[in-house]
Amino acid sequence: ALWFLVSLFTIQVLTSALAALVRNNRIFLLMATIIPIALFLVTRTNMPFSVRSSMMAMPFYCLGYALRDIDFSGIPHRGYFFMILALFFVFIIPLNGFCTIDECIYGKSILLFYVNAVIATIMVLVACSFIAGKRISRFLELIGQHTLVILGMHTFPMIVMKVAGVLFFGNAVLSSLPFILLVSVVVLVVSYMMGCVLL
């Protein structure tokens, strides 16, 4: 369940080592994107310390690095821009199929996988630009700072949701949505309480 922490550590080590070797920022971003994808495609077996998942996820880390200084609040007609991105995102999902980084599954096309991932990332950044500086942004920041323990133990509630979905609705995927929403509310409440105690 904590594969993403190991993967994040691996990514930070690899990018730091590459940044020490390559001083040019553009060349660094290009190499840090192309090399991991190439290594991911070449290696077909599971590797320790989530290295293969790290290779698959490293371009996202580089994308965040490249977009860190862009002011998305200055984009004209952000609402329309967001809706256009959302349409492309929804359209690509069924074309590419199921994807998951922890199991190194990118769907039918690795190109569609990364294109849709970039679209989703930009969508999140644009959405955040709408709430930047407002009270809800402080609330979301509070939740993000105090949910690692809950997220780290997400396997148990996911099992409960799947079993309950099968028992009550006969479908472990779609019918677990009410339970996911319930757990989400609990996470929000617990996170807020933890934040108030810690602050």
C-alpha positions in Angstrom: 0.0 0.0 0.0 3.0 2.3 0.6 4.5 1.7 -2.8 4.1 5.3 -3.8 6.3 6.5 -0.9 9.1 4.2 -2.0 8.5 5.2 -5.6 8.6 8.9 -4.7 11.9 8.4 -2.9 13.4 6.6 -5.9 12.3 9.3 -8.2 13.8 12.0 -6.1 17.1 10.2 -5.9 17.2 9.6 -9.6 16.3 13.2 -10.6 18.8 14.6 -8.1 21.5 12.5 -9.6 20.6 13.5 -13.1 20.3 17.2 -12.2 23.9 17.0 -10.7 25.1 15.7 -14.1 23.1 17.9 -16.4 23.2 21.6 -15.8 21.0 22.8 -18.6 17.4 22.9 -17.4 15.8 22.0 -20.8 18.1 19.1 -21.5 17.6 17.9 -17.9 13.8 17.9 -18.3 14.1 16.1 -21.7 16.4 13.4 -20.4 14.5 13.0 -17.2 11.4 12.3 -19.3 12.7 10.2 -22.2 15.2 8.0 -20.3 12.7 6.7 -17.7 10.1 5.9 -20.4 12.6 4.1 -22.4 13.8 2.1 -19.4 10.3 1.3 -18.5 9.5 -0.1 -21.9 12.7 -2.1 -22.0 12.3 -3.7 -18.6 9.4 -6.2 -18.5 9.9 -7.8 -15.1 9.1 -6.5 -11.6 12.0 -4.7 -9.9 12.6 -4.1 -6.2 11.8 -0.8 -4.5 9.1 0.0 -7.1 11.8 1.0 -9.5 9.7 0.2 -12.6 6.7 2.1 -11.2 9.1 5.0 -10.5 10.3 5.0 -14.2 6.6 5.1 -15.3 5.8 8.0 -12.9 9.0 10.0 -13.3 7.8 12.1 -16.3 4.9 13.4 -14.0 7.5 14.6 -11.5 9.3 16.4 -14.3 6.1 17.8 -15.6 5.3 19.3 -12.2 8.9 20.7 -12.1 8.3 22.3 -15.5 4.9 23.8 -14.7 5.8 25.1 -11.2 6.2 28.7 -12.2 3.2 29.0 -14.6 0.4 31.2 -13.4 -2.7 29.3 -14.5 -5.0 32.1 -13.0 -3.8 34.3 -15.9 -5.1 32.0 -18.6 -8.0 33.7 -20.5 -11.4 31.9 -20.4 -10.1 29.3 -17.9 -13.6 27.8 -17.6 -13.8 27.0 -21.3 -10.2 25.8 -21.3 -11.0 23.4 -18.5 -14.1 22.0 -20.2 -12.2 21.4 -23.4 -9.5 19.5 -21.5 -12.2 17.5 -19.7 -13.8 16.5 -23.0 -10.5 15.2 -24.3 -9.8 13.4 -21.0 -13.2 11.6 -21.0 -12.8 10.8 -24.6 -9.4 9.2 -24.2 -10.2 7.0 -21.1 -12.3 4.4 -23.0 -9.9 4.4 -25.9 -6.9 3.5 -23.7 -8.6 1.3 -21.1 -7.5 0.4 -17.6 -4.3 2.0 -16.2 -2.5 1.8 -12.9 1.0 2.9 -12.0 1.5 0.6 -9.1 1.1 -2.5 -11.4 2.8 -0.8 -14.3 -0.2 -1.0 -16.5 -0.6 1.8 -19.1 -3.5 0.5 -21.1 -3.6 0.0 -24.8 -1.2 2.8 -25.7 1.6 4.4 -23.7 1.2 7.5 -25.8 -2.5 7.9 -24.8 -1.6 7.1 -21.2 0.9 10.0 -21.0 -1.2 12.4 -23.1 -4.2 11.9 -20.8 -2.1 12.1 -17.7 -0.7 15.5 -18.9 -4.3 16.6 -19.6 -5.4 15.5 -16.1 -2.5 17.3 -14.5 -3.2 20.6 -16.2 -6.9 20.2 -15.3 -6.0 19.9 -11.6 -3.8 23.0 -11.8 -6.4 25.0 -13.6 -9.0 23.9 -11.0 -6.7 24.9 -8.2 -6.3 28.4 -9.8 -10.0 29.0 -9.3 -9.8 28.5 -5.5 -6.3 29.9 -4.9 -6.3 32.4 -2.1 -9.8 31.4 -0.9 -10.8 29.8 2.4 -11.4 26.4 0.8 -7.8 26.3 -0.4 -6.6 26.6 3.2 -9.0 23.7 4.2 -7.8 21.5 1.3 -4.2 22.3 2.3 -5.0 21.2 5.9 -6.4 17.9 4.6 -3.4 17.3 2.4 -1.0 17.8 5.3 -2.7 15.3 7.6 -4.0 12.4 5.5 -0.8 10.4 4.9 -1.5 7.9 7.7 -5.0 7.4 6.5 -3.9 7.0 2.9 -1.2 4.6 3.9 -3.8 2.3 5.4 -6.2 2.5 2.5 -6.0 -1.3 1.7 -8.4 -2.3 4.6 -11.2 0.1 3.8 -10.9 -0.8 0.1 -11.3 -4.5 0.9 -14.4 -3.7 3.0 -15.9 -1.6 0.2 -15.4 -4.3 -2.4 -16.9 -7.1 -0.2 -19.8 -4.8 0.8 -20.4 -4.0 -2.8 -20.6 -7.7 -3.8 -22.8 -8.6 -0.8 -25.3 -5.8 -1.2 -25.2 -4.9 -4.9 -23.4 -7.7 -6.7 -20.8 -5.4 -8.3 -17.5 -4.7 -6.5 -16.5 -1.9 -8.9 -19.4 0.4 -9.5 -21.5 -0.3 -6.4 -18.7 0.6 -4.0 -19.1 4.3 -4.9 -21.4 5.0 -1.9 -18.9 3.4 0.4 -16.0 5.4 -1.2 -18.0 8.6 -0.6 -18.6 7.6 3.0 -15.0 6.9 3.6 -14.1 10.2 2.0 -16.3 12.1 4.4 -14.7 10.2 7.3 -11.3 11.1 6.0 -12.2 14.8 5.7 -13.6 14.9 9.2 -10.6 13.1 10.8 -8.1 15.2 8.8 -9.8 18.4 10.0 -9.8 17.2 13.6 -6.1 16.2 13.3 -5.3 19.5 11.8 -7.0 21.4 14.6 -5.1 19.4 17.2 -1.7 19.8 15.5 -2.2 23.5 14.9 
